[in-house]
Amino acid sequence: MGKERFGDLVRKARLRSGLSLREAASRARIDYSRLSRIENGTRPALAMNEMRPIANLLQLDLLDLVVAAGTPREVMEDLLWSERLRSGDRASGFASYRPEESRLVEKNRFVVRVEERDGALCRVRLGEERLHVFSFSDRRRLEIEIPPESVVIYPAADGVQCGSLENLFWAHVLKQRRLGQMTNLVLEAAGFEVNTLHSTRGLNSVRVGRGDSVIAAIPAAAVRTAPTKEESTA
């Protein structure tokens, strides 16, 4: 089932509310003819700062409107979580979000084999890279999750020096999706891809974008681990 168009979402909510086009446009302070064309799909969706009045008026979830306007839901959810971490507050007006259920985290979930172990510190293989993680399980295979906001990137030409428990690897920026103050990058490394989430301003300051080569750094303690449900015989 395809994603619902922005105009269809607004029209259905307006009809449920019993409002005419003119009433809805007037209350949301949107030009009547513009709202009509948006509903009919001949004008683009409202800008981000114009969505909240129509969401409040028609009792729509603002997140659903943003997604219908073309922003991937997983990017919006991780944006909200990252902003919530920074502010210490729950973001109002959006659907509830738990980072462990994030679609970006799902894409950053891998099964790896433990190659070395020193107490809880394990060295595992992901693709052609070897990463350090912490696990109290004695399983030979682990499921790991890399939080998108935990990945720090540096321009490859600059080089980088990090602590011994920073996982460093070379990568190529395969995709770039911008949303206001946050940007989602998809990094292609040796044998795997990882989603990352960054401040747009910070990303612009280091001049990193799609097509660039970068060095990625992930703290070992940031990687979530869990024993696999079943051991593989491979």
N, C-alpha and C positions, 0 to 999 in steps of 0.2 A: 504494500500500500504506500503510495507516494505521499510526500509532505503536503499538507494543506496550504493553499495559497493564502497570502496575507489578506487580500481583499475578501476572499470567501470566509475566512475566520471572522473578520470584522462584521461582514453582512449578517452572518448567522447569529452572532452575539447581539447585534443591533435589533434584529427581528425578535429574538427571544425577550429583549428588554422592552419591546413594544414601542420603540422610538422610530419616528420617520427619519429619513436622511437629513432633512433640514434641522430637525430637533437635535439629532446627534452631532451634526456639524457645528451648530450654534453652541451647544454646551461644551464641546471639546475645543472650541475656538479654532476650527478648521474650516477653510473655504468649502462651501457646499459643493460646488462643481468639482473641486479637487477630490473630496471624499467619495463622490459618485464615481469618478474615473478610477480611483484606487480600488473600490469594490468591484468594478467591472474589469480590472486588470489592465487598464490602458495607461495607468500612471504607476510609478514605483511606490514601494511602501513608504510609510512615514519615517522621518528621521528619528534617531534614538530619543532625542529630547522631546519629541512630539508624541511618543507612544504612551507615556504614563497617563496623560489626561484621558485618552480613549480607553486605556486599560481599566482605569478607575471607573469611568462612566459605564462601560459595558460589562464590568466584573470579569475581565479577562486576566489571565496570568501573564504578566509582563514577559516572562521567559518564553512563553509560547509565541507571543507576538514577535519577539526578537528572532526566534528560530524560523518562524514563517517568513520573515523578511530576508532570510538567506544566511544567517549565521549558524554554523554547526552547533548543535545542542551541547556536545561535549566540550567545545571551547567556552561556551557561556558558563557551563557548570564549573569548570576549573577556574575561570575568571572570578566567579563569585566566591569560590572557596579561597582563592589566593587573596582577594580583597578582604574577605572576612578575617583571615589570619592577620593581615596588616592592621585592620581597624579594631579587632577584638570584639566586634559586634556582628549580630546576624543581619544579613542584608534584607531589608523589608521589601515587600512587593514582588518577591520571586518565590518560586517553588522551593521547598526544603531540599537540601543537598547534603549528602554524606560523601566524603572523599573516597571512601573505600568502594563506592558504587559508581565512581566516575567512569565514563566511557574512555577517557584518555588513559586512566589507570589500567583499564581492561586491555588496552592496546600495549601497555607497558608491562604486561604480565608474561613471564617466561618460566619454563621448566629447565633447570640447569643441573649439571653433575658436579658434585664436590670433588675437587682434585687434591686439596690439602686441607688439613684442619689443625688449628692450634688453639685448643680450648673452644671458645665460642666463635673465634675468628676463622672463617672458611675462605678458601680461594676456589672460585667456581668458574666454569667456562660458559661464556655466552657468545654464540657465533664463533668468531676466531679470537675474541678477547678473553682475558682472564680478569675477573673482578673479585674484590674482597667484600664479604658480607658477614653479618653476625647471625648465628643460629645456634640454639641449644639442642637441636635435634641431632640424632646420630644417623639420620638417613643419608644415603649416598646421593639422592636426588632431592632437590628443593624446588619449591615454587617461589619465585621472587617477583616483587612489584617495585617499579621505580617511579616514585611520585614525580609528575612532570615539573612541578615547581622546584624540585631539589637539584635539577640539572643546571650547572653553570657552564656557559660556553665562552671561549676566547678565540679571537682570530688566529688561524693557524700560523700566520707569519710572525705573530708576536711571541709565541712560545709562552710557557707558564711554569711556575714552580709551586707545587702544593705539598701538603703534608703526606706522610707515608700511607695514610688510610684514605686518601682521595683516589678514586678510580678514574684514570685518565685514558682517553682513547681518541683517535682521529675519526672524524666523521664529515659527511657532506650534507649541506642543507638541501633536502629533497623538496620540501614544501614549506610555505610560509603563509599563515592566515592571521590577519591583523584584526583586532577588535578594540578600538579605542586605545586605552592605556595598557592593554595586554596584547601579546603576540604569541601564537602557537607555532612552533617550528617542528617539523618532522626531520629527524636526523637519520641518515643512512650510514651505518657503521659497517664493520667487517662481519657480515653474516646476520645482521639484525637491524631493525629500525626502532627508534625510540622517540616518543613525543615529549616535547619540552614546553614550558610556559614561562614567559619573561615579561618584564616591564618594557613596553614599546619605547619609552624614552631611553632606558638603559641599553636596549638593543641598538637604537639609532646612534648612541654615543660610541659604541664599539664598531659600528658600521659592518654589521653582520646581517646577511639576508640570503634569500634563495640562490642556490648555485655556489655559495662560498664553502671553502674548506675551513673547518673549525677544530678546536680541541675541546672535548667535553669533559667535565669533572663532576663526579657524583660521590659524595661522602659515603663511606661504607655504612655508617650508622643510619643513613637515610633510607637505605634499601630495605623494604619489608620482606620478611622471609617466612615460609611455612613449610612443614614437611609435606611431600606429595602423599596423596591418599594411598597410592599403590606403588610399590617399587617396581621399576622396569627390570626385566631380565637382560636387556640389551647391554 
